[in-house]
Amino acid sequence: MSTPSPIFREPDLRTRPWRLAVERQMPLPPATLYKAWTTEFDRWFAAPGSVLMGSHVNTAFFFETEYSHSPDEPLQRHPHYGRFLALAPDRCIQLTWLTGAAGTKGAETVVTVDLIPNANGTLLKLTHAGFADQGSMEQHRDAWPIVLELLERSYLGTSDLR
């Protein structure tokens, strides 16, 4: 008797049309960026020691970020949840992205990271879709370029932004 395959449900984004796209030319190879998104999240984005992540399709993950909204406020913890929807080594990562009121407002959004090799390293194209409202989308549109800069600096050894 064979084991039935697990049920895989795509997120339903039909009622949440807000989406964004950002690009960044990275002086890093696709393999390095793929690892950053699948096995090294705590090197550049997540709070050290907070990552529970297996890089397998339909596998849930958790991590926290820590930041303050102003220099005079203490660090605040921001939990993130999701699952990998698609993994194509060194080419594409697709995952769900779910945070609380200060982020996706509880909506299961979808982040797709395409890695396109070129003579200067990799063109990283990120789309983020399924926001609950325009305000949440705009907040993430403003944040993703900063996050991608942090990613690049972390791998080039120039990061002190965390």
Z-matrix of the N, CA and C atoms (Angstrom, degrees):
N
C 1 1.442
C 2 1.528 1 108.50
N 3 1.318 2 117.56 1 130.19
C 4 1.460 3 120.92 2 -179.20
C 5 1.529 4 110.51 3 -86.99
N 6 1.301 5 114.58 4 153.40
C 7 1.461 6 120.69 5 177.89
C 8 1.516 7 108.87 6 -81.28
N 9 1.319 8 117.95 7 129.27
C 10 1.463 9 118.86 8 178.97
C 11 1.526 10 110.08 9 -66.26
N 12 1.333 11 115.98 10 145.04
C 13 1.458 12 119.53 11 178.66
C 14 1.526 13 109.45 12 -72.38
N 15 1.332 14 116.34 13 148.35
C 16 1.468 15 118.44 14 -179.07
C 17 1.529 16 110.92 15 -65.27
N 18 1.309 17 114.99 16 151.24
C 19 1.462 18 120.58 17 178.22
C 20 1.515 19 108.27 18 -73.10
N 21 1.312 20 115.87 19 131.30
C 22 1.451 21 121.57 20 179.46
C 23 1.515 22 108.23 21 -119.68
N 24 1.299 23 115.95 22 116.02
C 25 1.465 24 120.44 23 -179.25
C 26 1.514 25 109.57 24 -112.82
N 27 1.324 26 115.15 25 125.48
C 28 1.458 27 121.77 26 174.58
C 29 1.524 28 108.63 27 -72.84
N 30 1.321 29 117.93 28 145.82
C 31 1.466 30 119.13 29 173.79
C 32 1.526 31 110.20 30 -63.09
N 33 1.313 32 116.70 31 144.57
C 34 1.463 33 121.87 32 178.24
C 35 1.526 34 108.50 33 -97.21
N 36 1.320 35 116.51 34 105.94
C 37 1.462 36 121.81 35 -176.45
C 38 1.526 37 112.63 36 -102.44
N 39 1.319 38 117.81 37 7.34
C 40 1.470 39 120.90 38 -173.45
C 41 1.524 40 113.76 39 -57.97
N 42 1.311 41 118.19 40 -33.75
C 43 1.467 42 119.97 41 -177.72
C 44 1.529 43 112.23 42 -94.92
N 45 1.325 44 116.39 43 4.02
C 46 1.468 45 120.82 44 -179.21
C 47 1.535 46 108.78 45 -129.19
N 48 1.328 47 118.41 46 82.93
C 49 1.467 48 121.38 47 -171.85
C 50 1.527 49 115.42 48 -81.63
N 51 1.323 50 119.65 49 -3.52
C 52 1.461 51 120.43 50 -175.01
C 53 1.521 52 110.34 51 -75.16
N 54 1.348 53 115.50 52 129.24
C 55 1.453 54 121.33 53 -178.08
C 56 1.513 55 109.59 54 -147.50
N 57 1.312 56 116.36 55 161.89
C 58 1.460 57 121.93 56 178.24
C 59 1.515 58 109.40 57 -139.86
N 60 1.320 59 115.08 58 163.82
C 61 1.464 60 121.43 59 175.52
C 62 1.526 61 107.71 60 -143.45
N 63 1.329 62 116.02 61 135.42
C 64 1.460 63 122.22 62 174.26
C 65 1.523 64 108.18 63 -134.83
N 66 1.325 65 115.74 64 153.30
C 67 1.462 66 121.98 65 177.18
C 68 1.512 67 108.88 66 -131.24
N 69 1.337 68 114.96 67 149.56
C 70 1.467 69 120.28 68 173.84
C 71 1.516 70 108.62 69 -148.87
N 72 1.310 71 115.52 70 128.43
C 73 1.455 72 120.66 71 172.16
C 74 1.524 73 107.29 72 -77.81
N 75 1.335 74 116.44 73 123.50
C 76 1.463 75 121.38 74 -176.80
C 77 1.529 76 109.74 75 -114.82
N 78 1.327 77 118.24 76 134.13
C 79 1.463 78 120.67 77 177.74
C 80 1.532 79 111.79 78 -83.17
N 81 1.321 80 115.49 79 43.44
C 82 1.463 81 122.74 80 -177.25
C 83 1.518 82 108.65 81 -133.07
N 84 1.322 83 117.56 82 149.89
C 85 1.470 84 119.41 83 178.50
C 86 1.535 85 111.87 84 -73.27
N 87 1.330 86 116.83 85 155.29
C 88 1.469 87 120.28 86 178.64
C 89 1.527 88 113.31 87 -54.77
N 90 1.330 89 118.12 88 -37.35
C 91 1.467 90 120.56 89 -178.21
C 92 1.527 91 111.56 90 -61.87
N 93 1.329 92 117.35 91 -38.25
C 94 1.459 93 121.07 92 178.64
C 95 1.525 94 110.55 93 -66.72
N 96 1.329 95 116.31 94 -43.48
C 97 1.463 96 119.86 95 179.98
C 98 1.525 97 111.66 96 -68.14
N 99 1.308 98 117.27 97 -36.66
C 100 1.464 99 120.66 98 176.78
C 101 1.534 100 110.01 99 -60.55
N 102 1.338 101 117.02 100 -46.57
C 103 1.467 102 120.52 101 177.81
C 104 1.523 103 111.18 102 -61.64
N 105 1.329 104 116.70 103 -38.31
C 106 1.466 105 120.28 104 -179.93
C 107 1.519 106 110.93 105 -57.99
N 108 1.319 107 117.05 106 -39.77
C 109 1.468 108 121.93 107 -177.00
C 110 1.522 109 113.87 108 -85.26
N 111 1.326 110 118.06 109 -16.09
C 112 1.471 111 119.21 110 -173.91
C 113 1.523 112 114.66 111 -115.89
N 114 1.329 113 118.40 112 -30.55
C 115 1.467 114 119.03 113 -176.25
C 116 1.525 115 113.96 114 -134.87
N 117 1.323 116 118.27 115 -6.66
C 118 1.462 117 120.38 116 -175.78
C 119 1.530 118 112.52 117 -127.83
N 120 1.329 119 116.93 118 36.22
C 121 1.457 120 120.68 119 -177.64
C 122 1.526 121 112.49 120 -59.62
N 123 1.336 122 116.63 121 -32.91
C 124 1.468 123 118.42 122 -178.26
C 125 1.524 124 112.57 123 -79.91
N 126 1.299 125 118.21 124 -4.05
C 127 1.468 126 121.04 125 174.96
C 128 1.523 127 110.87 126 -77.07
N 129 1.332 128 116.68 127 -29.17
C 130 1.468 129 118.45 128 -171.53
C 131 1.525 130 115.11 129 -132.87
N 132 1.310 131 119.50 130 -20.98
C 133 1.455 132 119.51 131 -172.55
C 134 1.520 133 113.23 132 -129.88
N 135 1.295 134 117.49 133 -53.33
C 136 1.467 135 121.86 134 -174.93
C 137 1.519 136 111.22 135 -79.45
N 138 1.322 137 115.22 136 152.98
C 139 1.461 138 120.72 137 174.76
C 140 1.529 139 108.67 138 -63.20
N 141 1.326 140 117.35 139 132.29
C 142 1.467 141 119.93 140 179.32
C 143 1.530 142 111.20 141 -53.80
N 144 1.319 143 114.92 142 137.00
C 145 1.454 144 121.00 143 178.88
C 146 1.513 145 115.29 144 82.76
N 147 1.340 146 117.21 145 -0.28
C 148 1.468 147 119.11 146 -177.48
C 149 1.522 148 113.60 147 -101.53
N 150 1.318 149 118.26 148 -8.17
C 151 1.465 150 121.27 149 -171.63
C 152 1.522 151 111.91 150 -83.86
N 153 1.333 152 115.28 151 126.42
C 154 1.458 153 123.21 152 168.57
C 155 1.523 154 104.65 153 -121.83
N 156 1.322 155 117.16 154 99.85
C 157 1.462 156 120.08 155 -170.91
C 158 1.520 157 110.16 156 -150.03
N 159 1.320 158 116.01 157 128.04
C 160 1.452 159 122.66 158 169.30
C 161 1.514 160 107.02 159 -117.19
N 162 1.284 161 117.75 160 130.41
C 163 1.466 162 119.99 161 -174.14
C 164 1.532 163 110.96 162 -85.97
N 165 1.327 164 114.21 163 71.94
C 166 1.459 165 121.74 164 177.88
C 167 1.523 166 108.16 165 -134.60
N 168 1.319 167 116.81 166 142.57
C 169 1.457 168 121.19 167 178.86
C 170 1.521 169 109.45 168 -60.61
N 171 1.329 170 115.17 169 138.80
C 172 1.455 171 125.32 170 179.47
C 173 1.530 172 112.83 171 67.75
N 174 1.334 173 115.95 172 24.61
C 175 1.452 174 121.34 173 177.05
C 176 1.521 175 108.95 174 -108.35
N 177 1.307 176 115.72 175 129.69
C 178 1.466 177 121.06 176 -179.02
C 179 1.523 178 110.90 177 -72.91
N 180 1.326 179 115.40 178 152.10
C 181 1.455 180 120.94 179 173.77
C 182 1.518 181 109.76 180 -140.20
N 183 1.337 182 114.10 181 164.77
C 184 1.464 183 123.00 182 177.77
C 185 1.517 184 107.94 183 -145.72
N 186 1.325 185 116.25 184 144.47
C 187 1.454 186 122.03 185 168.53
C 188 1.520 187 108.00 186 -159.31
N 189 1.322 188 115.12 187 166.35
C 190 1.452 189 120.80 188 175.63
C 191 1.516 190 109.63 189 -122.61
N 192 1.321 191 115.55 190 148.60
C 193 1.449 192 120.95 191 166.18
C 194 1.521 193 106.55 192 -109.90
N 195 1.319 194 115.45 193 159.34
C 196 1.455 195 120.75 194 177.75
C 197 1.516 196 108.37 195 -132.82
N 198 1.309 197 117.19 196 124.59
C 199 1.453 198 121.25 197 174.79
C 200 1.510 199 109.23 198 -161.74
N 201 1.314 200 115.29 199 163.15
C 202 1.454 201 120.24 200 174.45
C 203 1.519 202 107.60 201 -115.88
N 204 1.301 203 115.32 202 153.53
C 205 1.459 204 120.40 203 -177.75
C 206 1.522 205 112.21 204 -83.04
N 207 1.326 206 116.71 205 -12.54
C 208 1.458 207 121.03 206 175.51
C 209 1.528 208 108.66 207 -154.14
N 210 1.327 209 117.77 208 157.14
C 211 1.468 210 120.63 209 -176.10
C 212 1.528 211 114.59 210 -60.60
N 213 1.327 212 118.12 211 -25.21
C 214 1.460 213 120.04 212 -178.13
C 215 1.531 214 113.53 213 -91.02
N 216 1.337 215 117.39 214 1.56
C 217 1.465 216 121.25 215 177.67
C 218 1.524 217 109.87 216 -100.90
N 219 1.336 218 116.74 217 148.50
C 220 1.470 219 119.01 218 176.60
C 221 1.535 220 110.61 219 -71.04
N 222 1.332 221 115.65 220 161.77
C 223 1.462 222 120.45 221 175.34
C 224 1.519 223 109.90 222 -60.64
N 225 1.319 224 115.83 223 139.74
C 226 1.458 225 121.57 224 175.69
C 227 1.521 226 108.43 225 -116.85
N 228 1.333 227 115.83 226 144.93
C 229 1.465 228 121.49 227 179.07
C 230 1.521 229 109.13 228 -91.75
N 231 1.333 230 115.56 229 135.71
C 232 1.467 231 121.97 230 -179.15
C 233 1.530 232 108.73 231 -127.01
N 234 1.344 233 117.69 232 102.24
C 235 1.465 234 120.26 233 179.57
C 236 1.531 235 111.92 234 -71.88
N 237 1.323 236 115.64 235 143.29
C 238 1.463 237 124.34 236 176.91
C 239 1.532 238 107.72 237 -127.71
N 240 1.313 239 115.62 238 136.99
C 241 1.455 240 121.57 239 178.25
C 242 1.525 241 108.84 240 -127.75
N 243 1.316 242 116.47 241 156.46
C 244 1.450 243 119.40 242 175.82
C 245 1.510 244 111.69 243 178.15
N 246 1.329 245 113.57 244 -169.51
C 247 1.471 246 121.66 245 176.35
C 248 1.512 247 107.07 246 -154.35
N 249 1.306 248 115.71 247 152.33
C 250 1.455 249 120.33 248 177.35
C 251 1.521 250 109.45 249 -80.36
N 252 1.320 251 115.99 250 130.21
C 253 1.462 252 121.87 251 177.70
C 254 1.523 253 111.95 252 -96.98
N 255 1.334 254 116.84 253 -34.25
C 256 1.459 255 121.52 254 -179.83
C 257 1.525 256 108.64 255 -154.99
N 258 1.323 257 115.28 256 140.90
C 259 1.459 258 122.08 257 177.15
C 260 1.527 259 108.72 258 -136.80
N 261 1.316 260 116.38 259 118.94
C 262 1.461 261 122.89 260 174.15
C 263 1.524 262 105.91 261 -122.43
N 264 1.329 263 118.29 262 100.50
C 265 1.462 264 120.93 263 -172.18
C 266 1.530 265 113.35 264 -46.48
N 267 1.328 266 113.56 265 129.82
C 268 1.464 267 124.34 266 177.00
C 269 1.525 268 113.93 267 64.47
N 270 1.347 269 117.72 268 11.52
C 271 1.471 270 120.56 269 -179.30
C 272 1.516 271 113.63 270 -130.25
N 273 1.340 272 117.50 271 -43.73
C 274 1.464 273 118.64 272 -173.00
C 275 1.526 274 111.10 273 -157.26
N 276 1.333 275 114.35 274 140.03
C 277 1.451 276 122.63 275 173.24
C 278 1.524 277 106.23 276 -128.63
N 279 1.323 278 116.75 277 130.44
C 280 1.460 279 119.97 278 174.20
C 281 1.524 280 107.31 279 -128.95
N 282 1.336 281 115.48 280 129.24
C 283 1.449 282 120.20 281 -176.23
C 284 1.517 283 110.25 282 -146.31
N 285 1.315 284 115.07 283 156.99
C 286 1.454 285 118.74 284 172.43
C 287 1.521 286 107.40 285 -85.52
N 288 1.324 287 114.53 286 157.13
C 289 1.471 288 121.44 287 -174.86
C 290 1.522 289 106.44 288 -141.08
N 291 1.312 290 116.72 289 115.02
C 292 1.455 291 121.76 290 -174.55
C 293 1.527 292 109.14 291 -132.86
N 294 1.337 293 115.41 292 123.00
C 295 1.457 294 121.12 293 177.81
C 296 1.523 295 108.79 294 -135.07
N 297 1.311 296 115.80 295 179.66
C 298 1.458 297 121.17 296 -175.85
C 299 1.518 298 114.36 297 -86.49
N 300 1.322 299 115.00 298 -153.44
C 301 1.466 300 122.40 299 -173.09
C 302 1.522 301 113.33 300 -58.55
N 303 1.327 302 117.78 301 -33.40
C 304 1.464 303 120.45 302 -178.16
C 305 1.528 304 112.62 303 -82.64
N 306 1.324 305 118.06 304 -3.15
C 307 1.464 306 120.97 305 -176.40
C 308 1.510 307 112.08 306 -124.45
N 309 1.347 308 116.10 307 -105.46
C 310 1.466 309 120.28 308 -178.03
C 311 1.525 310 111.98 309 -86.51
N 312 1.320 311 116.87 310 3.34
C 313 1.473 312 122.95 311 178.39
C 314 1.524 313 112.38 312 58.49
N 315 1.330 314 115.39 313 35.27
C 316 1.449 315 121.04 314 178.19
C 317 1.516 316 114.87 315 83.67
N 318 1.331 317 118.57 316 -1.97
C 319 1.467 318 121.36 317 179.08
C 320 1.526 319 109.67 318 -80.43
N 321 1.324 320 116.21 319 135.94
C 322 1.461 321 121.04 320 174.47
C 323 1.531 322 107.42 321 -80.07
N 324 1.330 323 115.47 322 100.23
C 325 1.457 324 121.33 323 179.97
C 326 1.522 325 109.35 324 -93.81
N 327 1.330 326 116.59 325 170.91
C 328 1.463 327 121.16 326 -179.02
C 329 1.523 328 109.43 327 -125.60
N 330 1.339 329 115.33 328 125.20
C 331 1.456 330 122.75 329 176.05
C 332 1.527 331 107.84 330 -107.21
N 333 1.326 332 116.58 331 128.73
C 334 1.462 333 122.12 332 175.09
C 335 1.520 334 107.67 333 -119.68
N 336 1.327 335 116.09 334 127.23
C 337 1.459 336 122.12 335 179.55
C 338 1.525 337 107.28 336 -117.63
N 339 1.334 338 115.93 337 111.99
C 340 1.460 339 121.54 338 176.01
C 341 1.519 340 108.68 339 -99.28
N 342 1.327 341 116.57 340 133.39
C 343 1.453 342 123.64 341 -178.85
C 344 1.528 343 108.69 342 -113.10
N 345 1.326 344 116.53 343 112.33
C 346 1.462 345 121.61 344 -174.71
C 347 1.527 346 108.36 345 -115.38
N 348 1.349 347 116.99 346 108.16
C 349 1.463 348 119.10 347 -178.08
C 350 1.530 349 111.02 348 -67.69
N 351 1.332 350 115.10 349 146.44
C 352 1.457 351 120.81 350 174.70
C 353 1.522 352 108.40 351 -152.74
N 354 1.320 353 116.87 352 -178.72
C 355 1.459 354 121.67 353 -175.21
C 356 1.529 355 113.05 354 -63.43
N 357 1.321 356 117.73 355 -21.68
C 358 1.457 357 121.93 356 -178.30
C 359 1.522 358 113.61 357 -101.04
N 360 1.312 359 117.86 358 8.47
C 361 1.461 360 122.32 359 -178.33
C 362 1.506 361 110.90 360 124.75
N 363 1.331 362 116.64 361 -105.91
C 364 1.464 363 121.21 362 -176.54
C 365 1.520 364 110.07 363 -145.98
N 366 1.320 365 115.42 364 133.30
C 367 1.454 366 120.18 365 168.49
C 368 1.524 367 106.45 366 -88.31
N 369 1.336 368 116.35 367 116.84
C 370 1.453 369 121.72 368 178.75
C 371 1.520 370 107.46 369 -97.59
N 372 1.333 371 116.01 370 120.07
C 373 1.462 372 122.26 371 176.87
C 374 1.519 373 107.57 372 -111.94
N 375 1.330 374 115.94 373 119.94
C 376 1.454 375 121.69 374 -178.31
C 377 1.517 376 108.93 375 -116.42
N 378 1.322 377 116.38 376 128.39
C 379 1.462 378 121.40 377 170.28
C 380 1.520 379 107.52 378 -118.15
N 381 1.304 380 115.03 379 144.60
C 382 1.464 381 120.75 380 179.92
C 383 1.523 382 105.84 381 -135.34
N 384 1.315 383 117.14 382 118.76
C 385 1.466 384 122.32 383 -171.18
C 386 1.520 385 111.47 384 -128.67
N 387 1.350 386 115.02 385 156.69
C 388 1.450 387 121.45 386 172.72
C 389 1.512 388 114.93 387 93.38
N 390 1.322 389 117.18 388 27.56
C 391 1.464 390 119.96 389 179.62
C 392 1.519 391 111.14 390 -68.90
N 393 1.333 392 115.17 391 151.39
C 394 1.462 393 121.68 392 -179.88
C 395 1.520 394 111.99 393 -70.33
N 396 1.337 395 116.70 394 -27.43
C 397 1.458 396 120.08 395 -179.42
C 398 1.528 397 110.06 396 -161.05
N 399 1.301 398 116.10 397 171.43
C 400 1.458 399 121.38 398 -177.25
C 401 1.528 400 111.75 399 -65.71
N 402 1.321 401 117.68 400 -36.78
C 403 1.458 402 120.88 401 -179.77
C 404 1.520 403 112.37 402 -61.03
N 405 1.323 404 116.78 403 -43.48
C 406 1.461 405 120.94 404 178.02
C 407 1.525 406 110.34 405 -64.36
N 408 1.329 407 116.59 406 -40.46
C 409 1.465 408 120.44 407 177.77
C 410 1.525 409 110.48 408 -62.41
N 411 1.324 410 117.40 409 -44.89
C 412 1.465 411 120.75 410 -178.77
C 413 1.526 412 111.63 411 -64.05
N 414 1.320 413 116.43 412 -38.81
C 415 1.462 414 120.77 413 177.42
C 416 1.530 415 110.29 414 -59.97
N 417 1.320 416 116.84 415 -45.36
C 418 1.465 417 120.91 416 179.71
C 419 1.528 418 111.14 417 -71.30
N 420 1.316 419 117.78 418 -35.00
C 421 1.471 420 120.71 419 177.11
C 422 1.529 421 110.13 420 -59.95
N 423 1.336 422 116.74 421 -38.03
C 424 1.459 423 120.99 422 178.57
C 425 1.531 424 112.03 423 -75.56
N 426 1.336 425 117.27 424 -30.87
C 427 1.466 426 121.28 425 -175.32
C 428 1.530 427 113.56 426 -81.88
N 429 1.345 428 118.15 427 -37.05
C 430 1.462 429 119.43 428 -173.33
C 431 1.528 430 113.82 429 -58.89
N 432 1.334 431 121.52 430 -41.04
C 433 1.473 432 118.75 431 177.16
C 434 1.534 433 112.47 432 -59.86
N 435 1.327 434 117.68 433 -36.50
C 436 1.463 435 121.27 434 177.59
C 437 1.525 436 110.29 435 -66.79
N 438 1.327 437 116.16 436 -42.55
C 439 1.467 438 121.07 437 179.42
C 440 1.528 439 110.41 438 -63.50
N 441 1.325 440 117.76 439 -42.47
C 442 1.469 441 120.45 440 179.54
C 443 1.522 442 111.45 441 -67.50
N 444 1.318 443 117.60 442 -33.73
C 445 1.467 444 120.10 443 174.40
C 446 1.527 445 110.20 444 -64.47
N 447 1.326 446 116.41 445 -41.21
C 448 1.466 447 120.96 446 176.61
C 449 1.526 448 110.54 447 -60.73
N 450 1.324 449 117.04 448 -43.14
C 451 1.462 450 121.10 449 177.33
C 452 1.524 451 110.07 450 -56.58
N 453 1.311 452 117.16 451 -51.40
C 454 1.467 453 120.82 452 -178.61
C 455 1.524 454 110.97 453 -60.28
N 456 1.313 455 117.53 454 -48.42
C 457 1.465 456 121.17 455 -178.74
C 458 1.524 457 111.85 456 -62.14
N 459 1.327 458 116.24 457 -37.02
C 460 1.473 459 119.31 458 -179.62
C 461 1.511 460 111.66 459 -62.59
N 462 1.321 461 117.17 460 -38.16
C 463 1.459 462 120.55 461 -178.13
C 464 1.517 463 113.05 462 -85.70
N 465 1.329 464 117.29 463 -16.30
C 466 1.454 465 120.67 464 175.94
C 467 1.526 466 111.86 465 -95.59
N 468 1.342 467 116.28 466 -0.58
C 469 1.454 468 120.83 467 176.83
C 470 1.517 469 114.32 468 79.26
N 471 1.328 470 116.97 469 21.83
C 472 1.474 471 119.56 470 -178.45
C 473 1.510 472 111.94 471 -119.79
N 474 1.328 473 118.46 472 23.41
C 475 1.456 474 119.94 473 -174.39
C 476 1.514 475 112.30 474 -95.53
N 477 1.312 476 115.07 475 125.04
C 478 1.449 477 120.76 476 166.98
C 479 1.521 478 109.12 477 -136.04
N 480 1.334 479 116.10 478 22.77
C 481 1.462 480 121.51 479 -175.67
C 482 1.519 481 112.75 480 -84.44
N 483 1.329 482 118.82 481 -16.29
C 484 1.455 483 120.88 482 -175.30
C 485 1.462 484 108.00 483 -67.14
